Amino acid sequence: MVLRLLLAPITGPFTGVTWIAEKILDQVEDQTDELEALQKQLLTLQLAFDMGDIPEAEFEDEEEELLLRIQAIQDERAAEQAEAEAVDEEL
Protein backbone atom coordinates (compact mmCIF):
# COMPACT_ATOMS: atom_id res chain seq x y z
CA MET A 1 0.00 0.00 0.00
CA VAL A 2 2.79 2.43 0.93
CA LEU A 3 4.74 1.46 -2.16
CA ARG A 4 1.67 2.13 -4.28
CA LEU A 5 1.37 5.62 -2.79
CA LEU A 6 5.05 6.35 -3.32
CA LEU A 7 4.90 5.24 -6.96
CA ALA A 8 1.63 7.07 -7.70
CA PRO A 9 3.35 10.09 -9.33
CA ILE A 10 5.10 7.70 -11.72
CA THR A 11 2.33 5.17 -12.37
CA GLY A 12 -0.59 7.60 -12.16
CA PRO A 13 -0.31 9.00 -15.71
CA PHE A 14 0.09 5.51 -17.15
CA THR A 15 -2.94 4.27 -15.23
CA GLY A 16 -4.95 7.25 -16.46
CA VAL A 17 -3.99 6.70 -20.09
CA THR A 18 -4.82 2.99 -19.77
CA TRP A 19 -8.24 3.84 -18.36
CA ILE A 20 -8.92 6.31 -21.18
CA ALA A 21 -7.82 3.77 -23.79
CA GLU A 22 -10.14 1.15 -22.30
CA LYS A 23 -13.08 3.57 -22.39
CA ILE A 24 -12.35 4.48 -26.01
CA LEU A 25 -12.11 0.80 -26.91
CA ASP A 26 -15.48 0.14 -25.25
CA GLN A 27 -17.05 2.95 -27.26
CA VAL A 28 -15.51 1.74 -30.52
CA GLU A 29 -16.85 -1.76 -29.87
CA ASP A 30 -20.33 -0.35 -29.22
CA GLN A 31 -20.13 1.76 -32.35
CA THR A 32 -18.87 -1.19 -34.38
CA ASP A 33 -21.92 -3.17 -33.32
CA GLU A 34 -24.16 -0.24 -34.23
CA LEU A 35 -22.30 0.30 -37.50
CA GLU A 36 -22.71 -3.35 -38.47
CA ALA A 37 -26.42 -3.19 -37.64
CA LEU A 38 -26.84 -0.10 -39.81
CA GLN A 39 -24.98 -1.73 -42.69
CA LYS A 40 -27.24 -4.77 -42.43
CA GLN A 41 -30.29 -2.51 -42.45
CA LEU A 42 -28.94 -0.80 -45.56
CA LEU A 43 -28.43 -4.15 -47.27
CA THR A 44 -31.93 -5.28 -46.28
CA LEU A 45 -33.34 -2.02 -47.62
CA GLN A 46 -31.48 -2.49 -50.92
CA LEU A 47 -32.81 -6.03 -51.25
CA ALA A 48 -36.37 -4.90 -50.52
CA PHE A 49 -36.08 -2.23 -53.19
CA ASP A 50 -34.54 -4.62 -55.71
CA MET A 51 -37.38 -7.07 -55.15
CA GLY A 52 -39.97 -4.33 -55.62
CA ASP A 53 -41.24 -4.45 -52.03
CA ILE A 54 -40.80 -0.71 -51.47
CA PRO A 55 -41.12 2.26 -53.83
CA GLU A 56 -38.08 4.22 -54.96
CA ALA A 57 -39.00 7.36 -52.98
CA GLU A 58 -39.21 5.40 -49.73
CA PHE A 59 -35.95 3.62 -50.55
CA GLU A 60 -34.14 6.90 -51.18
CA ASP A 61 -35.44 8.49 -47.96
CA GLU A 62 -34.48 5.53 -45.78
CA GLU A 63 -31.16 5.07 -47.56
CA GLU A 64 -30.23 8.69 -46.95
CA GLU A 65 -31.11 8.39 -43.26
CA LEU A 66 -29.04 5.22 -42.84
CA LEU A 67 -26.07 6.67 -44.73
CA LEU A 68 -26.13 9.81 -42.57
CA ARG A 69 -26.14 7.71 -39.40
CA ILE A 70 -23.26 5.59 -40.73
CA GLN A 71 -21.30 8.74 -41.62
CA ALA A 72 -21.91 10.20 -38.14
CA ILE A 73 -20.51 7.07 -36.50
CA GLN A 74 -17.47 7.08 -38.78
CA ASP A 75 -16.85 10.78 -38.09
CA GLU A 76 -17.13 10.22 -34.34
CA ARG A 77 -14.74 7.29 -34.55
CA ALA A 78 -12.21 9.38 -36.50
CA ALA A 79 -12.43 12.18 -33.92
CA GLU A 80 -11.88 9.72 -31.07
CA GLN A 81 -8.90 8.20 -32.85
CA ALA A 82 -7.37 11.64 -33.40
CA GLU A 83 -7.91 12.42 -29.71
CA ALA A 84 -6.26 9.15 -28.68
CA GLU A 85 -3.29 9.86 -30.94
CA ALA A 86 -2.96 13.32 -29.42
CA VAL A 87 -2.88 11.80 -25.93
CA ASP A 88 -0.24 9.31 -27.06
CA GLU A 89 1.90 12.12 -28.48
CA GLU A 90 1.73 13.99 -25.18
CA LEU A 91 3.30 11.04 -23.42
C-alpha positions, 0 to 999 in steps of 0.5 A, a space after each residue: 500500500 505504501 509502495 503504491 502511494 510512493 509510486 503514484 506520481 510515476 504510475 498515475 499517468 500511465 494508469 490514467 492513459 490505460 483507463 482512457 484507452 479502455 473507455 475508447 475501446 469500449 465505445 468503438 466496440 459499441 459503435 462497431 456493433 451499431 455500424 454493423 447493424 446499420 450496414 445490415 439494415 442498408 443491405 436489407 433495404 437495398 434487397 427490398 427495393 430490388 425485389 420491388 417491395 418498397 417504392 423508390 422514394 421510400 428507398 431513397 429516404 431511408 437510404 439517406 437516413 441510414 447513410 447519414 447515421 453511418 457517416 456520423 458514426 465514422 466521423 465520431 470514430 475518427 475524432 476519437 482516434 485523433 484524440 487518442 493519438 494526441 494523448 499518445 503524443 503527449 506522453 
